[in-house]
Amino acid sequence: MEKEGYYGEFGGAYIPEILRPNFVQLKEEFSRLKEDKSFISEYHDLLKNFVGRPTPLMYAKNVSELLGGAKIFLKLEGLANTGAHKINNALGQALLAKKIGKKKIIAETGAGQHGVATACACAKLNLECEVYMGELDVKRQHPNVFWMEQFGAKVIPVKNGTKTLKDAVNAALREWTKNPEETYYLLGSAVGAAPYPEMVKFFQSVIGKETKEQFESEYGKKPDVLIACVGGGSNSIGFFSHYLNEKEVRLIGVEAGGEGTESGRHAARISGNGKLGIIQGYKSFFLQDADGQILPTHSISAGLDYAGIGPELAYHASTGRIEFTSATDKEVIEAFEFFAKKEGIIAALESSHALAHAIKIAQKMNPGENIVVNVSGRGEKDLFIVARAVDKENWIEFLKKEVIS
Ligand SMILES: Cc1ncc(COP(=O)(O)O)c(C=O)c1O
């Protein structure tokens, strides 16, 4: 039997003593509430009427016909309230925190999508909210900082280390140890110490459940391939969750290839050169140096710019159940533009990694085969990055005028 909180040799809960009572409480309350009919019905009511679920599953007809291979379908998580899958988990955990009497929520964020989702859930559920965000990400994803503040959250820029997600996680954990009784740490991906990976998967598995129901009821069969981008792993594990035991369905996770996995400027843990380690409370693959220190990562998408990968995904990588690959920043921008121009879909740069891989493999597959891509978020937040990449001159002129006026 698996040791609790472990997936094979991955996972566990490597936490400071001061936080142990919180983890014990969290484990007990999560086990209780996930079976509690009134909690689940309140959560589902919010998913339906506040988040806007189910999100659509769309046949990308134009793109499929242009590529001339497998049919590509898109699960449009970007149409959920706040524009990404992150709200499924943020709302679930915020509701759990409220039920167990916590007054204040703290969270880390990378791209800002989890921060926005958490701030939004806290506004809805009337909870105080503080979000830690690397200073670099504050700059890269400034529109999301603005929206978090509009939801009433306090955004705290983290100036240590590489000033990205890993430093934001460390800062949030430090803050939690200061007031563990009243605060709840709302973790945004399927990472961290147990029971977070299990809990995040539980709340994100709604994506997989809907996809299975929508696809199979419409087409009367299973899809051949599912593709999702992988940062910490919450959208992918949620999306894959209902097909993990159906071996005939290929599951592919796409990591951030950045400037190429040979360049050292990427965030490819499995498809690149991650090594086994215990960092930030869990055992998994991390990009690390010979002394076990986390290496700086790079990606055009802030949401995939993280050195660790969720323990359940690491396990499925080790058994071969989930295949891993990467897409480079350049391929991501090309995929972004292709889907915008041909399908009218503005995908988040994170999700565009999955789209880039779909483009690569669709052409080698038969028209009778089907790929479903989880478009984990919408790309309006990436306006500043995409505009620089594709329309540098006009965009910079526009920004200059905006600053002057
Ligand atoms: C739109 C979107 N997709 C994917 C991710 C990656 O996170 P995860 O791997 O937990 O789904 C993020 C993270 O911020 C995101 O904003």
The ligand as a MOL file (V3000), in Angstrom:
LIG
                    3D

  0  0  0     0  0            999 V3000
M  V30 BEGIN CTAB
M  V30 COUNTS 16 16 0 0 0
M  V30 BEGIN ATOM
M  V30 1 C -3.3530 29.9950 -17.4990 0
M  V30 2 C -2.3890 29.1450 -16.7320 0
M  V30 3 N -2.1430 27.9000 -17.1620 0
M  V30 4 C -1.2780 27.0910 -16.5250 0
M  V30 5 C -0.5850 27.5260 -15.4060 0
M  V30 6 C 0.3880 26.5910 -14.7730 0
M  V30 7 O -0.0090 26.1040 -13.5490 0
M  V30 8 P -0.4490 24.6010 -13.3360 0
M  V30 9 O 0.6270 23.7340 -13.8750 0
M  V30 10 O -0.6070 24.5020 -11.8680 0
M  V30 11 O -1.7290 24.4030 -14.0650 0
M  V30 12 C -0.8140 28.8210 -14.9090 0
M  V30 13 C -0.1190 29.3010 -13.7180 0
M  V30 14 O -0.2020 30.4250 -13.3170 0
M  V30 15 C -1.7370 29.6490 -15.5930 0
M  V30 16 O -1.9960 30.8900 -15.1890 0
M  V30 END ATOM
M  V30 BEGIN BOND
M  V30 1 1 1 2
M  V30 2 1 2 3
M  V30 3 2 2 15
M  V30 4 2 3 4
M  V30 5 1 4 5
M  V30 6 1 5 6
M  V30 7 2 5 12
M  V30 8 1 6 7
M  V30 9 1 7 8
M  V30 10 2 8 9
M  V30 11 1 8 10
M  V30 12 1 8 11
M  V30 13 1 12 13
M  V30 14 1 12 15
M  V30 15 2 13 14
M  V30 16 1 15 16
M  V30 END BOND
M  V30 END CTAB
M  END
